[in-house]
Amino acid sequence: MADLGNAKNTAEIIKKYGFSFQKRYGQNFLIDTHVLDKITDAADVGKEDGVIEIGPGIGTMTQRLCERAGKVVAVEIDKELIPILGDTLSGYSNLKIINADVMKTDMGALIRDEFEGMNVKVVANLPYYITTPIVMALLEQHLPLTSITIMVQKEVAERMQAGPGTKDYGALSLAVQYYADTYIAANVPPNCFMPRPKVGSSVIRLTVRKGSQVSVTDEKLMFALIRAAFNQRRKTLVNAVGNSADLGISKEAVSNALAGMGLDGNIRGETLDLRQFAALSNALT
């Protein structure tokens, strides 16, 4: 079977089917075989693994995943791509193609139905406009996933991995790191895609933890505190949380909780790490 992962073969398939890129789906197909290998290597896919691929496109990465994994389920939202995938990937018996919106799919049921007894990994070249909602939906559902290896906008990957006190550190950093360990496997320039995006990209692997690295009584409260802190990141944590109408927590309560943690009342949320936000949440519960 021809390698789909280069510009010539991709262009031929697009021409053969008269396919038009849909801006509303954020479609950018990978056309660099080295980058495709980096993604599959970072995902560390083997025959004992089941893989969910989100947005397979014409099957460029799906082809490689099928050759390495025990089973692949490819979830594609664009119905125009389904017959193309059926053709380009016709040689693989370990593949199931689903025409669906991953944000409206019961991922827990999909995993139970398709991957019994297997390690399950997500691999995807995600549309940039919906990267964060997809990633957080996968993590917040506490799905039985081993890892999530994705191509995302470089800026988003850096935010996911950022630590306290850095310019990229924020609510996304803390949310992702609460559920997973992060590793940026590669940076990818725009010329590796068709059509070319306007920004650079990165491959990031999120290794999902079986248990949290912090002990928190109320997850929802902790994340509400984090959102309040970074919605007004230039304000002190006392003022940012105390000014949040959604929380209904007084500035005095926040100040007392910080004092109990041995932290200055003028501290900003951007300097606290995940463990400190968990401790603050527990103190305010």
Backbone bond lengths (Angstrom), bond angles and torsions (degrees), N, CA, C in turn:
res aa  C-N    CA-C-N  psi(-1)  N-CA   C-N-CA  omega(-1)  CA-C   N-CA-C  phi
1 M - - - 1.476 - - 1.529 109.98 -
2 A 1.334 116.19 134.99 1.465 120.67 -179.03 1.521 110.91 -62.86
3 D 1.336 114.91 143.28 1.461 120.34 176.53 1.524 108.54 -72.67
4 L 1.319 115.81 118.46 1.463 120.03 -178.55 1.525 112.45 -75.56
5 G 1.313 115.98 -14.99 1.465 120.37 -169.32 1.504 116.08 -84.46
6 N 1.319 119.26 43.31 1.456 120.54 170.44 1.528 109.23 -142.74
7 A 1.315 115.85 163.21 1.464 120.83 -172.56 1.524 112.41 -62.00
8 K 1.330 117.14 -40.39 1.467 120.89 -176.79 1.526 111.23 -62.91
9 N 1.329 117.41 -50.41 1.463 120.51 -178.10 1.529 111.94 -67.56
10 T 1.328 116.17 -37.96 1.467 119.69 177.27 1.529 110.28 -62.19
11 A 1.322 116.51 -45.93 1.464 120.99 -179.63 1.533 110.73 -61.85
12 E 1.330 117.09 -39.11 1.471 120.74 -179.78 1.523 111.23 -64.65
13 I 1.336 116.26 -40.84 1.471 120.12 179.81 1.524 110.63 -67.85
14 I 1.324 116.89 -42.76 1.466 121.10 178.31 1.528 110.35 -59.77
15 K 1.331 116.49 -42.22 1.464 120.96 179.99 1.528 110.57 -68.74
16 K 1.318 116.95 -42.96 1.471 121.60 -177.85 1.519 111.73 -57.27
17 Y 1.316 116.45 -41.54 1.466 120.61 -175.85 1.524 113.37 -98.24
18 G 1.337 116.85 -2.34 1.456 119.72 -177.74 1.513 112.15 61.65
19 F 1.334 115.37 35.54 1.464 120.37 -176.38 1.527 111.24 -74.53
20 S 1.332 116.60 139.43 1.462 122.41 175.68 1.526 109.30 -118.22
21 F 1.327 116.63 131.59 1.461 120.83 178.04 1.520 110.45 -65.05
22 Q 1.325 115.26 137.01 1.456 121.66 -178.63 1.538 109.88 -104.91
23 K 1.325 115.97 113.75 1.466 119.94 -179.20 1.524 111.59 -60.99
24 R 1.343 116.46 -33.03 1.466 118.72 -176.62 1.527 112.24 -67.65
25 Y 1.330 116.56 -17.01 1.460 120.31 177.32 1.531 112.64 -101.88
26 G 1.322 117.34 -0.44 1.465 120.57 178.15 1.512 113.21 59.13
27 Q 1.331 116.83 45.52 1.468 120.80 -173.23 1.523 112.66 -84.10
28 N 1.327 116.00 121.20 1.463 124.08 173.23 1.522 107.12 -138.59
29 F 1.321 118.06 107.77 1.463 121.80 -175.37 1.526 110.83 -84.40
30 L 1.317 116.83 136.38 1.461 121.71 176.64 1.527 110.71 -72.85
31 I 1.330 116.61 134.14 1.463 120.91 -179.37 1.531 110.87 -130.09
32 D 1.320 116.75 32.87 1.466 121.79 -179.99 1.521 108.83 -131.11
33 T 1.313 117.45 113.34 1.462 121.19 -175.57 1.528 112.30 -65.21
34 H 1.336 116.96 -32.28 1.469 119.78 180.00 1.527 110.62 -66.91
35 V 1.317 117.02 -39.96 1.465 120.86 178.41 1.529 110.31 -66.98
36 L 1.320 116.46 -41.18 1.466 120.50 177.72 1.527 110.64 -59.97
37 D 1.326 116.42 -40.10 1.464 120.18 177.67 1.527 111.07 -66.51
38 K 1.337 116.82 -37.04 1.468 120.31 178.94 1.533 111.05 -63.95
39 I 1.325 116.17 -39.15 1.462 119.85 179.56 1.518 110.85 -65.58
40 T 1.321 116.99 -49.28 1.463 120.20 -178.06 1.527 111.23 -68.23
41 D 1.324 116.88 -33.38 1.470 119.65 175.57 1.527 110.33 -66.60
42 A 1.330 117.12 -43.21 1.463 121.13 179.98 1.522 110.85 -63.50
43 A 1.331 116.80 -36.05 1.466 121.03 179.01 1.520 112.17 -71.95
44 D 1.341 116.68 -19.80 1.470 122.27 177.11 1.538 110.81 53.29
45 V 1.324 114.91 54.16 1.461 121.12 -176.58 1.528 110.83 -85.82
46 G 1.339 115.73 133.18 1.457 121.53 177.28 1.517 111.30 -133.28
47 K 1.319 116.71 178.40 1.465 121.38 -175.76 1.528 113.18 -64.63
48 E 1.315 117.67 -19.02 1.464 120.62 178.36 1.535 111.75 -83.69
49 D 1.330 116.33 -3.17 1.459 121.13 -174.73 1.526 112.75 -101.97
50 G 1.337 114.33 144.57 1.455 121.42 166.70 1.507 107.40 -104.83
51 V 1.331 117.35 139.41 1.460 121.34 -176.08 1.516 110.89 -122.41
52 I 1.337 115.25 132.89 1.456 121.53 169.35 1.525 106.56 -102.63
53 E 1.320 115.78 118.17 1.462 119.09 175.70 1.520 108.28 -104.62
54 I 1.317 115.62 127.25 1.468 121.27 179.12 1.522 108.27 -100.66
55 G 1.340 116.63 122.27 1.455 121.29 178.59 1.511 113.31 71.81
56 P 1.334 118.92 63.68 1.466 121.37 -177.55 1.522 115.00 -70.92
57 G 1.340 118.12 -15.70 1.466 119.48 -179.64 1.516 111.43 66.96
58 I 1.342 116.50 -121.81 1.466 120.68 177.17 1.526 111.80 -95.01
59 G 1.329 116.86 3.09 1.461 120.72 177.38 1.506 115.36 99.86
60 T 1.336 116.46 15.79 1.465 121.33 -176.99 1.528 113.24 -55.88
61 M 1.329 116.04 -52.77 1.463 119.85 179.42 1.523 111.13 -84.35
62 T 1.322 116.78 -28.50 1.463 121.34 179.35 1.522 110.40 -56.33
63 Q 1.315 115.62 -40.23 1.462 121.73 179.22 1.528 111.29 -55.22
64 R 1.306 116.38 -47.73 1.463 120.78 -179.99 1.534 111.27 -67.80
65 L 1.332 115.85 -39.97 1.460 119.62 -179.58 1.530 111.10 -63.77
66 C 1.310 116.85 -41.00 1.464 120.90 179.63 1.528 111.51 -63.16
67 E 1.314 116.73 -32.91 1.460 120.68 -179.68 1.523 112.43 -74.10
68 R 1.334 116.45 -21.81 1.467 120.21 -177.55 1.523 113.60 -104.86
69 A 1.328 117.55 -35.42 1.469 121.48 -171.39 1.523 113.05 -89.18
70 G 1.341 114.56 163.15 1.450 119.48 173.78 1.506 111.55 -72.24
71 K 1.352 116.03 -38.97 1.460 121.58 179.26 1.526 109.30 -153.41
72 V 1.323 116.20 145.22 1.460 121.89 177.80 1.528 109.06 -128.49
73 V 1.323 115.86 131.14 1.464 121.52 170.17 1.524 106.79 -114.11
74 A 1.332 116.12 116.81 1.459 121.69 -178.51 1.522 109.30 -102.29
75 V 1.331 116.52 122.58 1.466 122.35 -177.96 1.527 108.34 -106.30
76 E 1.335 116.44 111.31 1.466 122.26 -176.56 1.532 110.22 -121.23
77 I 1.339 115.71 126.68 1.457 120.83 -177.36 1.531 112.84 -79.56
78 D 1.332 117.82 -29.07 1.461 122.58 -174.58 1.534 110.56 -85.21
79 K 1.317 116.55 109.78 1.469 120.73 -176.52 1.529 112.09 -64.12
80 E 1.336 117.32 -22.73 1.462 120.68 179.29 1.524 111.66 -68.24
81 L 1.323 116.74 -21.01 1.470 120.41 -178.89 1.532 113.18 -88.47
82 I 1.312 118.03 -14.55 1.468 120.96 -175.46 1.531 112.40 -61.50
83 P 1.347 120.06 -48.99 1.468 118.35 177.48 1.530 113.49 -65.63
84 I 1.330 116.60 -30.31 1.474 119.60 177.38 1.524 109.51 -65.69
85 L 1.335 115.97 -45.54 1.471 120.42 178.26 1.519 111.00 -62.04
86 G 1.333 116.29 -39.25 1.457 120.10 178.91 1.512 112.20 -61.15
87 D 1.322 116.03 -30.38 1.468 121.45 179.00 1.528 111.49 -83.31
88 T 1.331 116.87 -54.15 1.465 120.28 -174.05 1.529 112.85 -64.68
89 L 1.343 116.33 -26.29 1.468 119.99 -175.48 1.527 112.37 -115.00
90 S 1.313 116.61 22.08 1.469 121.42 -175.42 1.529 113.20 -62.47
91 G 1.330 116.64 -20.72 1.462 119.96 -176.77 1.517 115.31 -82.43
92 Y 1.351 117.79 -1.02 1.462 120.23 -175.51 1.528 111.52 -107.94
93 S 1.316 115.43 120.47 1.468 120.96 -179.43 1.525 112.33 -87.77
94 N 1.337 117.13 -10.72 1.467 121.03 -178.21 1.527 112.12 -99.39
95 L 1.340 115.88 24.80 1.458 121.59 -176.70 1.522 111.41 -121.54
96 K 1.347 115.07 137.24 1.461 121.47 170.58 1.515 108.10 -125.35
97 I 1.331 117.32 129.24 1.454 122.68 -179.23 1.522 108.83 -106.76
98 I 1.327 116.10 129.22 1.466 121.98 -179.97 1.520 109.33 -121.32
99 N 1.325 116.80 126.86 1.460 121.48 174.72 1.531 107.98 -89.15
100 A 1.325 116.53 99.97 1.464 120.19 -174.98 1.525 110.35 -160.92
101 D 1.321 115.27 160.77 1.461 123.71 172.31 1.524 106.79 -90.48
102 V 1.315 117.05 117.64 1.463 120.40 -175.59 1.523 111.52 -60.34
103 M 1.338 117.68 -28.06 1.459 120.71 -179.89 1.531 112.10 -74.14
104 K 1.316 116.96 -13.69 1.463 121.11 178.22 1.528 111.46 -113.50
105 T 1.324 116.42 11.46 1.460 121.94 -177.99 1.516 110.65 -99.79
106 D 1.312 117.11 137.51 1.465 121.99 175.27 1.530 107.64 -77.08
107 M 1.321 115.57 93.34 1.462 120.22 -174.02 1.525 111.60 -68.68
108 G 1.320 117.05 -32.29 1.460 119.81 177.27 1.512 110.95 -62.06
109 A 1.332 116.44 -44.80 1.466 120.81 178.95 1.515 110.78 -66.44
110 L 1.327 117.56 -39.95 1.466 120.88 178.84 1.524 110.73 -59.44
111 I 1.325 116.35 -44.71 1.467 120.67 -179.60 1.527 110.72 -64.44
112 R 1.319 116.62 -43.96 1.475 119.97 179.70 1.533 111.67 -63.28
113 D 1.323 115.69 -40.14 1.465 120.00 -175.31 1.523 113.61 -77.22
114 E 1.327 116.44 -32.81 1.465 119.54 -170.54 1.522 115.48 -105.86
115 F 1.336 118.46 -19.76 1.467 118.89 -169.77 1.526 113.82 -130.15
116 E 1.296 117.75 38.32 1.458 120.21 -178.70 1.530 111.27 -57.88
117 G 1.343 115.45 127.37 1.455 120.79 177.28 1.519 115.27 77.19
118 M 1.341 117.89 8.94 1.463 120.60 -177.46 1.526 111.13 -114.29
119 N 1.339 115.67 152.84 1.458 120.06 166.50 1.521 106.57 -71.94
120 V 1.324 117.41 137.18 1.461 119.86 -176.93 1.528 110.18 -115.98
121 K 1.340 114.63 128.40 1.456 121.23 179.70 1.525 109.55 -126.21
122 V 1.320 115.89 144.47 1.462 121.47 174.12 1.524 107.86 -101.86
123 V 1.326 115.90 133.04 1.465 121.70 175.41 1.523 106.97 -132.45
124 A 1.329 117.66 132.81 1.463 118.26 -174.89 1.520 112.64 -161.62
125 N 1.332 114.34 147.25 1.459 122.61 165.66 1.521 104.33 -101.69
126 L 1.328 116.68 92.89 1.462 120.81 -168.29 1.523 113.28 -80.76
127 P 1.342 116.48 143.78 1.471 119.84 171.25 1.525 109.13 -62.65
128 Y 1.303 117.64 133.22 1.458 120.87 -173.32 1.528 112.75 -64.05
129 Y 1.331 117.05 -32.27 1.466 119.43 -174.24 1.529 112.65 -69.55
130 I 1.333 117.50 -16.38 1.468 119.43 -176.44 1.524 112.07 -130.49
131 T 1.322 117.07 17.69 1.475 121.56 -178.59 1.525 112.18 -55.51
132 T 1.332 116.84 -56.88 1.464 120.19 -174.31 1.524 112.64 -62.31
133 P 1.342 120.13 -46.21 1.467 119.01 177.47 1.528 113.42 -58.29
134 I 1.325 117.68 -39.38 1.468 119.90 179.59 1.515 110.46 -66.65
135 V 1.323 117.19 -48.90 1.472 120.98 -178.04 1.523 110.87 -60.01
136 M 1.335 116.69 -46.58 1.459 119.38 -177.80 1.526 111.52 -68.81
137 A 1.327 117.95 -34.29 1.467 120.24 176.47 1.524 110.43 -62.95
138 L 1.324 117.29 -41.21 1.463 121.27 179.17 1.532 111.41 -65.46
139 L 1.332 116.46 -40.92 1.463 120.41 -177.18 1.524 112.52 -76.76
140 E 1.309 117.26 -43.33 1.463 120.78 -173.77 1.523 113.42 -69.44
141 Q 1.327 116.78 -21.09 1.459 119.80 178.86 1.529 112.83 -79.74
142 H 1.330 116.70 -4.86 1.464 121.69 -178.56 1.525 110.63 53.50
143 L 1.330 115.52 45.40 1.462 121.19 178.84 1.530 109.96 -70.28
144 P 1.325 117.86 151.75 1.469 120.83 179.21 1.522 111.77 -76.25
145 L 1.331 115.65 66.94 1.464 121.73 179.92 1.522 110.40 -104.54
146 T 1.323 115.66 143.69 1.465 121.13 175.80 1.521 110.27 -83.69
147 S 1.325 115.73 -43.21 1.463 119.94 -178.82 1.520 110.81 -159.32
148 I 1.334 114.47 163.50 1.463 123.08 175.60 1.525 106.06 -130.55
149 T 1.332 117.01 112.14 1.465 121.02 -179.64 1.515 107.77 -113.95
150 I 1.331 116.33 117.55 1.454 120.50 -169.17 1.527 112.83 -138.00
151 M 1.320 114.09 149.90 1.453 121.18 169.32 1.514 107.15 -92.90
152 V 1.318 116.32 124.01 1.461 120.95 -179.13 1.526 109.15 -137.17
153 Q 1.314 115.83 170.85 1.465 120.85 173.64 1.537 108.42 -58.58
154 K 1.323 116.95 136.23 1.471 122.13 -175.67 1.529 111.30 -54.16
155 E 1.300 116.65 -41.16 1.466 121.48 -179.51 1.530 111.37 -61.52
156 V 1.324 116.58 -38.02 1.461 120.98 -179.60 1.532 110.16 -70.47
157 A 1.316 117.24 -41.87 1.466 120.66 177.34 1.525 110.94 -59.40
158 E 1.321 116.51 -41.81 1.465 121.13 179.62 1.528 111.03 -65.75
159 R 1.330 116.37 -36.54 1.464 120.03 177.37 1.530 110.96 -67.78
160 M 1.317 116.65 -38.41 1.464 120.23 179.34 1.523 111.63 -63.00
161 Q 1.321 116.96 -33.95 1.466 121.22 -174.99 1.524 113.25 -95.58
162 A 1.314 118.95 -10.11 1.467 122.96 -171.47 1.531 113.03 -63.70
163 G 1.338 114.86 150.50 1.456 121.70 178.24 1.518 111.96 -109.88
164 P 1.339 118.29 170.62 1.470 123.58 -177.26 1.527 112.41 -53.83
165 G 1.338 114.61 140.96 1.455 120.12 175.06 1.510 115.58 85.14
166 T 1.333 118.11 -5.47 1.458 121.01 179.20 1.522 109.79 -95.11
167 K 1.340 116.14 161.16 1.466 120.00 -175.87 1.525 112.35 -67.52
168 D 1.336 117.28 -25.94 1.465 120.60 -177.54 1.525 113.08 -88.49
169 Y 1.330 116.44 -9.50 1.470 121.21 -176.41 1.520 110.67 -70.34
170 G 1.335 115.62 133.65 1.449 118.73 179.86 1.517 111.96 -168.69
171 A 1.325 115.81 -163.13 1.464 120.96 -176.66 1.526 111.38 -60.90
172 L 1.349 117.33 -37.93 1.467 120.12 179.29 1.520 111.03 -64.24
173 S 1.322 117.60 -40.79 1.471 121.79 178.76 1.525 110.21 -55.96
174 L 1.317 115.43 -49.98 1.466 121.16 -176.47 1.526 111.43 -68.52
175 A 1.330 116.75 -39.49 1.461 120.20 -178.95 1.526 110.90 -64.27
176 V 1.332 116.80 -46.70 1.465 120.56 -179.71 1.529 110.82 -66.55
177 Q 1.325 116.41 -44.91 1.466 120.22 -176.24 1.527 113.20 -71.00
178 Y 1.321 117.18 -17.81 1.460 120.63 174.13 1.524 110.48 -66.53
179 Y 1.336 115.63 -34.96 1.463 120.40 -175.90 1.524 114.47 -99.93
180 A 1.343 117.63 -22.64 1.461 118.63 -169.27 1.525 112.72 -150.74
181 D 1.327 115.27 158.32 1.462 122.10 170.40 1.524 107.66 -90.73
182 T 1.323 117.11 138.98 1.465 120.96 -173.80 1.528 112.04 -109.07
183 Y 1.338 115.01 145.60 1.472 120.59 177.17 1.526 108.72 -150.17
184 I 1.335 116.86 117.62 1.461 120.93 176.07 1.524 108.31 -84.31
185 A 1.342 115.99 114.35 1.459 121.58 -173.68 1.516 113.27 -88.24
186 A 1.332 117.52 -28.02 1.471 119.60 -177.43 1.519 110.30 -166.11
187 N 1.326 114.98 150.09 1.460 121.21 170.00 1.524 108.17 -104.98
188 V 1.324 116.51 140.46 1.464 121.06 -170.71 1.524 110.25 -128.26
189 P 1.356 118.08 121.92 1.468 120.33 -179.72 1.529 112.36 -76.16
190 P 1.328 117.69 161.89 1.465 121.92 -177.05 1.525 114.89 -59.09
191 N 1.357 117.53 -28.23 1.471 118.97 -175.99 1.524 113.80 -71.93
192 C 1.329 117.27 0.42 1.463 121.13 176.99 1.526 112.24 -89.25
193 F 1.328 116.24 4.49 1.467 120.93 -176.51 1.525 111.25 -125.28
194 M 1.318 114.07 156.88 1.460 122.61 170.65 1.534 108.02 -131.15
195 P 1.346 117.48 120.63 1.464 128.43 -12.74 1.526 110.81 -68.22
196 R 1.322 115.89 164.81 1.464 120.21 -178.29 1.527 110.88 -73.71
197 P 1.338 117.25 128.60 1.470 119.16 172.21 1.528 109.52 -73.98
198 K 1.314 116.01 167.66 1.464 120.17 -179.00 1.526 113.00 -87.30
199 V 1.334 116.31 -6.42 1.465 120.51 -175.97 1.524 110.57 -128.71
200 G 1.329 115.61 162.70 1.452 120.95 174.93 1.515 111.43 -75.93
201 S 1.319 116.03 161.24 1.456 121.92 -177.87 1.524 110.28 -127.38
202 S 1.323 115.64 166.46 1.465 121.39 176.42 1.522 109.44 -142.46
203 V 1.321 114.39 150.35 1.464 121.37 172.05 1.527 106.68 -98.25
204 I 1.317 116.57 121.41 1.464 120.34 179.20 1.524 109.72 -124.81
205 R 1.327 115.72 136.75 1.465 120.64 175.74 1.513 109.41 -107.72
206 L 1.331 115.00 128.16 1.453 121.65 175.30 1.522 107.18 -107.62
207 T 1.322 116.46 110.55 1.456 121.02 178.22 1.519 107.87 -89.08
208 V 1.318 116.21 110.64 1.455 122.08 -171.56 1.528 110.73 -73.56
209 R 1.337 115.59 130.02 1.462 120.09 178.99 1.520 110.78 -81.45
210 K 1.314 116.01 145.98 1.468 120.39 175.71 1.526 110.61 -75.94
211 G 1.319 115.81 -28.34 1.460 121.35 176.12 1.512 108.85 -138.08
212 S 1.326 116.95 156.63 1.457 120.14 -178.08 1.525 111.01 -72.77
213 Q 1.323 115.40 151.49 1.464 120.25 177.15 1.526 111.55 -82.03
214 V 1.335 117.22 -6.91 1.464 120.94 177.29 1.517 109.58 -128.14
215 S 1.328 114.82 155.20 1.464 120.78 177.25 1.523 108.46 -102.84
216 V 1.331 116.28 116.50 1.461 120.37 -178.27 1.523 109.57 -133.30
217 T 1.315 115.81 133.61 1.472 121.36 -176.52 1.519 112.02 -72.72
218 D 1.336 116.47 -39.52 1.464 121.39 -174.45 1.531 108.84 -134.23
219 E 1.332 117.29 98.43 1.467 122.27 -179.14 1.523 111.67 -57.42
220 K 1.328 115.88 -43.31 1.466 119.92 -176.87 1.525 111.43 -61.90
221 L 1.335 115.60 -40.92 1.463 119.16 178.69 1.522 110.39 -65.73
222 M 1.326 117.56 -43.43 1.464 120.15 -179.40 1.524 110.95 -58.96
223 F 1.337 116.69 -46.08 1.458 119.15 -178.67 1.526 111.69 -70.55
224 A 1.318 117.48 -29.25 1.466 120.56 174.96 1.531 109.95 -66.75
225 L 1.329 116.94 -40.13 1.465 121.48 176.44 1.529 110.68 -63.33
226 I 1.325 115.50 -42.11 1.471 120.48 179.59 1.527 110.35 -62.97
227 R 1.332 116.62 -45.61 1.472 119.63 179.56 1.529 110.88 -61.99
228 A 1.325 116.62 -42.58 1.469 120.28 179.03 1.525 110.91 -62.09
229 A 1.322 116.34 -41.68 1.464 121.18 -178.29 1.520 111.69 -62.47
230 F 1.348 116.37 -40.82 1.468 119.03 -175.68 1.514 113.45 -92.57
231 N 1.325 117.95 -12.43 1.463 119.57 171.82 1.523 110.51 -67.73
232 Q 1.334 115.87 -27.77 1.467 121.84 176.79 1.527 107.87 -131.11
233 R 1.319 116.23 61.15 1.462 120.44 -169.35 1.524 114.11 -66.04
234 R 1.326 118.28 -20.59 1.464 119.31 179.37 1.524 112.15 -84.91
235 K 1.325 116.42 -7.28 1.469 119.97 177.66 1.529 109.67 -91.12
236 T 1.322 116.39 161.55 1.457 119.20 174.15 1.526 108.66 -65.63
237 L 1.320 115.96 157.11 1.459 120.39 -179.49 1.532 110.69 -62.57
238 V 1.308 116.66 -36.82 1.472 121.25 178.35 1.521 110.19 -58.39
239 N 1.330 116.90 -47.35 1.467 120.65 -178.39 1.525 112.16 -72.77
240 A 1.342 117.03 -40.22 1.463 120.88 -178.03 1.528 110.93 -62.31
241 V 1.333 116.11 -45.44 1.463 120.00 -179.98 1.528 110.68 -75.43
242 G 1.320 116.27 -42.46 1.462 120.30 -178.86 1.518 113.16 -64.08
243 N 1.348 116.82 -27.69 1.468 121.20 179.85 1.526 113.10 -85.70
244 S 1.327 116.45 -5.01 1.464 119.93 -177.17 1.529 110.69 -81.03
245 A 1.330 115.32 112.75 1.469 119.89 179.67 1.522 111.53 -66.04
246 D 1.324 117.24 -28.76 1.466 121.27 -178.30 1.529 112.36 -68.20
247 L 1.328 116.28 -30.75 1.462 119.35 -175.18 1.524 112.70 -86.84
248 G 1.312 116.82 -39.94 1.457 119.55 -178.64 1.520 113.20 66.33
249 I 1.332 116.76 34.41 1.465 122.13 179.45 1.532 108.20 -109.52
250 S 1.292 116.95 131.11 1.464 120.35 -176.87 1.518 111.80 -74.07
251 K 1.316 115.33 155.06 1.464 120.39 176.91 1.524 110.62 -62.28
252 E 1.325 115.91 -35.83 1.463 120.15 179.37 1.524 110.96 -62.56
253 A 1.344 116.51 -41.36 1.469 120.29 179.99 1.528 110.54 -63.87
254 V 1.324 116.10 -41.01 1.470 120.07 179.57 1.529 109.86 -66.52
255 S 1.315 116.17 -44.14 1.465 121.34 179.98 1.527 111.07 -60.59
256 N 1.321 116.37 -42.76 1.467 120.60 179.53 1.522 111.34 -66.87
257 A 1.318 116.32 -38.68 1.468 120.32 179.61 1.523 110.67 -66.06
258 L 1.318 116.56 -41.67 1.467 120.32 178.43 1.525 110.60 -64.94
259 A 1.324 116.37 -40.65 1.468 120.27 178.73 1.523 110.02 -61.68
260 G 1.332 116.05 -39.61 1.456 119.92 178.77 1.524 112.76 -65.71
261 M 1.329 115.66 -22.09 1.465 120.79 178.03 1.523 111.24 -92.21
262 G 1.341 115.97 -1.30 1.459 119.84 -178.92 1.519 113.05 77.99
263 L 1.359 117.01 24.32 1.455 121.19 -178.37 1.520 110.88 -109.67
264 D 1.318 116.08 147.31 1.456 122.61 -179.99 1.527 110.69 -66.52
265 G 1.315 117.15 141.95 1.456 121.62 -179.91 1.517 113.81 -68.27
266 N 1.334 117.38 -14.90 1.468 121.14 179.66 1.531 113.12 -96.23
267 I 1.311 116.60 8.85 1.458 120.83 -177.66 1.531 110.83 -68.31
268 R 1.327 116.43 148.75 1.460 122.00 176.58 1.526 109.76 -99.74
269 G 1.319 114.96 151.66 1.457 119.96 -178.04 1.508 113.80 -60.40
270 E 1.333 117.44 -30.12 1.464 121.12 -176.64 1.530 113.06 -67.51
271 T 1.333 117.56 -9.47 1.465 120.20 178.91 1.535 112.68 -97.42
272 L 1.332 117.24 -9.34 1.473 120.86 -178.66 1.525 110.59 -86.11
273 D 1.324 115.99 140.48 1.463 119.28 174.86 1.529 109.43 -92.60
274 L 1.316 116.46 -178.92 1.461 121.50 -175.28 1.525 111.79 -61.36
275 R 1.322 117.15 -41.89 1.465 120.60 -179.12 1.531 110.88 -63.05
276 Q 1.308 116.72 -37.45 1.462 120.27 -179.72 1.531 111.39 -71.10
277 F 1.336 116.97 -37.85 1.460 118.84 175.72 1.528 110.65 -65.44
278 A 1.326 116.60 -36.94 1.470 119.92 177.45 1.523 110.27 -65.40
279 A 1.330 116.58 -42.30 1.468 120.37 179.62 1.535 110.55 -65.27
280 L 1.331 116.93 -39.56 1.465 120.19 178.34 1.523 110.33 -64.48
281 S 1.317 116.16 -42.71 1.453 120.66 178.35 1.529 111.48 -60.80
282 N 1.315 114.81 -44.37 1.481 119.22 179.41 1.520 111.34 -63.52
283 A 1.326 116.77 -36.36 1.467 121.26 -179.23 1.534 111.25 -70.29
284 L 1.333 116.10 -25.71 1.471 120.05 -177.75 1.519 112.93 -99.16
285 T 1.319 116.80 -0.63 1.468 121.01 -179.18 1.522 110.95 -74.34
